[in-house]
Amino acid sequence: MARTSFYLSVKSNDITICSHIIANQTVELNSGISFSLAKKSGVYALSLISKSDIVVTEIRVKLPIAQRLYNEHLYFYHDANDTNAQTKILQHCKNTGVRSGQVTVYKNVKSNGVFGVGLLTSKRFDTLIEHGEKQVSLIIDMENKRLEQGVTYTFDPFILQKSKEGTNDFLERYAKLVKNFNDVTLPTTIPVGFCSWSRYYGNINEQIIINQIKTTKEHLKNKGANVIQLDDGWQVFGTFAGKYQVDSKKFPNGLQPLVKLAKSKNLNLGLWLAPFVINKNSPYFEQLKHIVDLSHKVSCLGKDIYSFDFDNPQYYEFLKDQFTYYRNLGITYYKL
């Protein structure tokens, strides 16, 4: 596997600007954008700084992987990035164009050669791993953002590793790096219990959860059950409401009695939320419009979804208020 030259392409309006870059080097494109690619202990970190207020749509980083590795024997782990999608093992030559989430591992089933790619954080800009024709690339969604002159934009660090020991060797190193880069304190108790989505999807109500709390404790008492997690459907105004309030028709007594019942069984009540996006048809949309990024719209589950503006400090105050309210109810477990 080559370890030197990465190939950059930047989409800006109707033009695409390209360049090669190697580790620990800075290159300046003729658009006035300078890229730096740092490498330390096998971890790469790409950053840019612009001399102009250019609008950037997408940055593509083609990874330096030897062409000889691409053949009919090459398979990869697809870390699905769509709602309700399943992770899969796919044959590369028949699945070009597929985009995976945070991590992927390739294996040649004939030679047993293994290499992996993994993003270590998930911060400002969404990044996916694209499995192209005889290539693997990182795709950074820049959200049509107008770059500020002189401001440095740093993207999620990543690893690109050829493993002599197999897939587990790469995944174990990746997991340790994710832990370190995100300052993760691993829980002493592993969450065990029930998630309502796996059984009821969004069709839940107070009585269903009461019954499930009792059933979970009875049937999983020897399995260390400690959580009952309410998934999508507990809140009013449906998926991607943006602001999360309990549906009083489904839960006429609110969540507090369920928290107390769960705690009496030595269980924690957990909640699903999607606090980073909002449905345009949400009744809260106009109320929250001042903290919504109107330039970044996607389609999900047949709905027009907008991202909140992560550069707006008021968004984080709103987010803090939401979680403070539910934490004060005694809810400390969240699925996001």
Secondary structure as GFF3:
##gff-version 3
##sequence-region A 1 336
A	DSSP	beta_strand	5	12	.	.	.	ID=ss1
A	DSSP	beta_strand	15	22	.	.	.	ID=ss2
A	DSSP	beta_strand	25	28	.	.	.	ID=ss3
A	DSSP	beta_strand	33	40	.	.	.	ID=ss4
A	DSSP	beta_strand	43	50	.	.	.	ID=ss5
A	DSSP	beta_strand	55	62	.	.	.	ID=ss6
A	DSSP	three_ten_helix	67	69	.	.	.	ID=ss7
A	DSSP	beta_strand	74	78	.	.	.	ID=ss8
A	DSSP	beta_strand	88	91	.	.	.	ID=ss9
A	DSSP	three_ten_helix	92	94	.	.	.	ID=ss10
A	DSSP	beta_strand	98	100	.	.	.	ID=ss11
A	DSSP	beta_strand	103	108	.	.	.	ID=ss12
A	DSSP	beta_strand	114	119	.	.	.	ID=ss13
A	DSSP	beta_strand	127	132	.	.	.	ID=ss14
A	DSSP	beta_strand	135	146	.	.	.	ID=ss15
A	DSSP	beta_strand	152	154	.	.	.	ID=ss16
A	DSSP	beta_strand	158	163	.	.	.	ID=ss17
A	DSSP	alpha_helix	167	181	.	.	.	ID=ss18
A	DSSP	beta_strand	193	195	.	.	.	ID=ss19
A	DSSP	alpha_helix	197	200	.	.	.	ID=ss20
A	DSSP	alpha_helix	206	219	.	.	.	ID=ss21
A	DSSP	beta_strand	227	230	.	.	.	ID=ss22
A	DSSP	alpha_helix	256	264	.	.	.	ID=ss23
A	DSSP	beta_strand	268	272	.	.	.	ID=ss24
A	DSSP	beta_strand	277	279	.	.	.	ID=ss25
A	DSSP	alpha_helix	285	288	.	.	.	ID=ss26
A	DSSP	three_ten_helix	289	291	.	.	.	ID=ss27
A	DSSP	beta_strand	292	300	.	.	.	ID=ss28
A	DSSP	beta_strand	303	308	.	.	.	ID=ss29
A	DSSP	alpha_helix	313	328	.	.	.	ID=ss30
A	DSSP	beta_strand	333	335	.	.	.	ID=ss31
###
